[in-house]
Amino acid sequence: GEDGRWALKTEDGDELHLDTDDEIRFLVSSIKYPPIPVEQKEDDKPFAPMQINGSIKGDGLGLLAWWAA
């Protein structure tokens, strides 16, 4: 989110909060290397040379504090 916090809604309707600097475990689903643009307009988003997509849905994944004993 814009304030540096994310809320993950569970299937039960609960909200689990994450801050952007929290350490997490996630499962990588894809890695992409987009082609380098020849030109970029000033108002374009900065070019991302690598995009990693993943998920925190699953046992042992997500915020490390969720799994602390």
N, C-alpha and C positions, 0 to 999 in steps of 0.2 A: 504494500500500500504506500501511499504518498507520505504517511507519517513514519515509515520504517517498520510497520507492524503488519503482519498477515494473520488472518483467522481462517483456520481449516475447520469446516463443518463436517462432523462425523455423520454416519448413517443414523445415529440415535438423535441427531439434532444438537449435540453439544458443540461448543466452539473451543478449539485448541489454538492458543496464540503463539506466534513466532515473531521474533524480532529479526531484522535483516542481518544482524551480526551473530545470531545464534548458530552453533555448530549442529549440523544435521547429517544423517546418513540417507542416501538416496540411491535408487537403482537407475542407471543410465539406460534410456530406451533408444536414443539415436545421437549421433554426432554428425554435424554437417559443416562443410567448408564452402560457403557461398563464393561465387566468382567475384573477383575484385572489380568494383565498378570503375569504369574509365573516368567518369566525371561524377562528382557529387555536388548537388545544389547546397547552398549555404544553410537552408532550413531543413535539409534531410537529417535523419537520425545518423549518429556516427556509425561507420561501417564496423560490423562485428565479424572478424576473420574466422571465428569458430563459434558454432552454436551447439550447446549441449542440452538435450531434453531428457528429463527424467521424472521420477515419481517418488513420493515419500509414503505411498500407500502400500503397506505390507508389514509383516512381523519384523521387528528390529529396525525399521526405517523411521525416519522423522527426527524430531528433536532428541538429542542424546539424553536430556533430562527425563523424557517420557519413559526411558528404559532403565533408569538408574535403580539400583536395588535399595 
